[in-house]
Amino acid sequence: KQWYQRRVAITAGEEEKSPYSSANNGEDSFGVGAGIGASGVGAPGEPGSETEEKAPNSMFVDLFGDKFKIPESTVDTESLILVDCGVTSVYDTEKVLAQIDEESEYLCAFIAFQVNKVEGEGIPNYADEAEATKRYPFFKKCVDDVKGYNAETDLTQFEVNFFCDMSEEEKKPYSSHTGGKDSFGVGSGYDGGASETDAAAETKTSYMIVTAALAITLNFVHAL
C-alpha cells in the first residue's frame, strides 16, 4: 500500500502549461506533448463536442510509438482511440480510477502510463511487446489495489505511480527500510518508524547515563 500513497502534486502555472496546449487558446485543450491533445491535432470544435475530430491512430503511433508497446490482450486495439489513451487523465484521479473495470479501460490506462513515463524514474519504456505483456498484469493489479485502498479511507489518497509496473523484487531497492512491511518508498524519508524508535532508545539511554552520573556525584559530595 505504501508504494502508491499520493505525493504532493506540483501544479504548473498557466504560462507553463501554454506550450502543451493543442490550440493554445483553450483551457481544456491539453494533451501529451506540444501540439497534440486529447482532441487531436488541429481538431475543430471544443473537446467532447460532436464536431470534435480525433487524430488517427496512425498519427499517434508515428508520434509516440517509441514510448509505448501494446501487450497481449483480449481487446481489439483497433477499437481504441489511441489519442484518448495518451494522457494521464485516464488514470490520475481517484474518481477516474474507480470507473476502470473494462479490459479496454485498463489497456488504455496502461498505454497512457507508458507514454507519460518520466526518464530516469522507475522502469524505462519497454523494449518490446513481450516486456509490455509481462508488466501489464502488474499494472492492472496496481490499479485494482489503488482503487481498493482509496475506498477504504478518506484520510489518505493513493495513486497510480511509477511503482505500478514493478514486481515486488524490483520495488525493494526503493525502500528506505526493507525490514518491515510498513516501510515507505522513494523520497519519503519515512522508514517505517525505525528512526523514531532508535531516537527514543537513544534519548532513554542518555537520560539513564546522566541520571546515574548525577547520583554518583551527589553521593560523592555527601560523603565529603
C-alpha positions in Angstrom: 0.0 0.0 0.0 2.8 2.5 0.9 4.1 2.4 -2.6 1.0 4.1 -4.0 0.4 6.8 -1.5 -0.1 10.1 -3.3 2.7 12.6 -3.0 2.1 16.3 -3.0 1.4 17.4 -6.6 3.1 20.5 -8.1 0.7 22.5 -10.2 2.1 24.3 -13.2 1.1 27.9 -13.8 -1.0 28.8 -16.8 2.1 30.2 -18.6 4.0 27.0 -18.1 1.0 25.0 -19.4 0.7 27.1 -22.6 3.2 25.3 -24.8 1.4 22.0 -24.2 -1.9 23.2 -25.5 -3.0 21.7 -28.8 -4.6 25.0 -29.8 -3.0 27.4 -27.2 -6.4 29.0 -26.8 -8.5 26.8 -24.6 -8.1 25.7 -21.0 -9.3 22.2 -21.8 -7.1 21.5 -24.8 -4.1 20.0 -23.1 -2.6 16.7 -24.2 0.6 14.8 -24.5 3.4 17.0 -25.8 3.2 20.3 -27.5 0.8 20.5 -30.4 -1.3 17.4 -29.7 -4.0 16.8 -27.1 -7.0 14.6 -26.5 -8.8 16.5 -29.2 -6.2 15.7 -31.8 -4.0 17.9 -33.9 -5.9 20.9 -35.2 -9.2 19.3 -34.4 -12.2 21.6 -35.0 -14.8 22.1 -32.3 -14.4 22.0 -28.5 -13.1 18.9 -26.8 -16.0 16.5 -26.2 -18.3 18.1 -28.7 -19.9 16.1 -31.5 -17.9 18.1 -34.1 -14.6 17.1 -32.5 -12.3 15.1 -34.7 -9.7 12.7 -33.2 -6.2 12.3 -34.5 -6.0 8.9 -36.3 -4.2 6.0 -34.5 -1.5 6.0 -37.2 -0.6 9.6 -36.3 -0.4 8.8 -32.6 1.8 5.8 -33.3 4.1 7.9 -35.5 4.5 10.4 -32.7 4.7 8.2 -29.7 5.3 4.7 -31.0 8.7 4.6 -29.3 7.2 5.3 -25.9 4.6 2.5 -25.7 4.1 -1.1 -26.6 0.8 -2.9 -26.6 0.6 -6.1 -24.6 -1.2 -9.2 -25.5 -4.8 -8.6 -24.6 -8.4 -9.7 -25.3 -9.1 -6.2 -26.6 -9.1 -5.4 -30.3 -6.7 -2.4 -30.3 -8.3 -1.1 -33.5 -11.3 -0.3 -31.3 -9.3 2.1 -29.2 -8.8 5.7 -30.0 -5.2 6.0 -29.1 -5.1 9.7 -28.7 -7.5 9.3 -25.8 -5.1 6.9 -24.3 -2.2 9.3 -24.3 -3.0 11.5 -21.3 -2.7 10.8 -17.6 -6.2 12.0 -17.1 -7.4 8.4 -17.9 -6.0 7.2 -14.6 -4.7 10.1 -12.4 -7.7 10.8 -10.2 -9.5 8.7 -7.6 -12.8 9.2 -9.4 -11.5 8.1 -12.8 -9.7 5.1 -11.4 -12.9 3.9 -9.6 -14.6 3.7 -13.0 -11.9 1.5 -14.6 -13.4 -2.0 -14.9 -13.4 -3.0 -18.5 -10.3 -4.6 -20.2 -10.3 -1.8 -22.8 -10.1 0.8 -20.0 -7.2 -1.0 -18.3 -5.4 -1.2 -21.6 -6.0 2.5 -22.4 -4.7 3.5 -19.0 -1.6 1.2 -19.5 -0.8 2.9 -22.8 -1.1 6.4 -21.1 1.1 5.1 -18.2 3.8 4.2 -20.7 3.6 7.3 -22.8 3.9 9.5 -19.7 6.9 7.8 -18.1 9.5 10.2 -16.8 13.0 9.5 -17.9 15.2 8.2 -15.1 12.2 7.3 -12.9 11.3 3.7 -12.4 11.2 1.1 -15.3 12.3 2.7 -18.6 10.0 2.5 -21.7 9.6 -1.1 -22.7 11.8 -2.7 -25.4 9.1 -4.8 -27.0 5.6 -6.2 -26.7 6.9 -9.2 -24.6 8.0 -6.8 -21.8 4.7 -4.9 -22.1 2.9 -8.2 -21.8 5.0 -9.2 -18.7 4.3 -5.9 -17.0 0.6 -5.4 -17.9 -0.6 -7.7 -15.1 1.5 -5.7 -12.5 -0.2 -2.5 -13.7 -3.7 -4.0 -13.6 -3.2 -5.3 -10.1 -1.9 -1.9 -9.1 -5.0 -0.2 -10.4 -7.2 -2.6 -8.5 -5.1 -2.2 -5.4 -5.2 1.6 -5.6 -9.0 1.6 -6.1 -9.4 -0.6 -3.0 -7.1 1.5 -0.9 -8.9 4.7 -1.8 -12.2 3.1 -1.0 -11.0 2.1 2.5 -10.2 5.6 3.7 -10.7 9.3 3.0 -7.7 10.3 5.2 -5.1 9.2 2.6 -5.1 9.2 -1.2 -3.4 6.6 -3.2 -2.4 6.9 -6.9 -1.0 5.1 -9.9 2.7 5.9 -10.0 5.9 4.5 -11.4 5.9 1.6 -9.0 2.8 0.2 -10.7 4.6 -1.8 -13.4 7.2 -3.3 -11.0 7.5 -6.7 -9.4 7.8 -6.9 -5.6 11.5 -7.6 -6.0 12.0 -4.5 -8.2 10.4 -2.3 -5.6 12.7 -3.4 -2.8 15.7 -1.1 -3.7 13.4 1.9 -3.4 12.5 1.1 0.2 14.4 3.1 2.8 13.8 0.4 5.4 13.3 -3.0 3.9 13.0 -4.8 7.2 9.3 -4.0 7.8 6.1 -4.2 5.8 5.3 -0.6 6.7 8.4 0.8 5.1 7.9 3.7 2.6 9.2 4.3 -0.8 11.1 6.9 -2.9 11.9 10.2 -1.4 9.6 9.9 1.5 12.3 9.8 4.2 9.9 7.5 6.2 11.4 4.3 7.3 8.5 2.5 8.9 9.1 4.2 12.3 12.6 2.7 12.8 14.3 6.1 13.2 11.7 7.3 15.7 12.3 4.1 17.7 16.0 4.4 17.6 15.9 8.1 18.6 13.6 7.2 21.6 16.0 4.5 22.7 19.0 6.8 22.4 17.2 9.5 24.4 16.3 7.0 27.1 19.9 5.7 27.3 21.3 9.2 27.5 18.8 10.1 30.3 19.8 7.0 32.3 23.5 7.8 31.9 23.0 11.4 33.0 20.9 10.3 36.0 23.5 7.7 37.1 26.3 10.2 36.8 24.3 12.8 38.8 23.6 10.2 41.6 27.3 9.2 41.8 28.3 12.9 42.1 25.7 13.6 44.8 26.9 10.5 46.8 30.5 11.7 46.5 29.6 15.2 47.7 27.6 13.8 50.6 30.5 11.5 51.6 32.7 14.6 51.9 
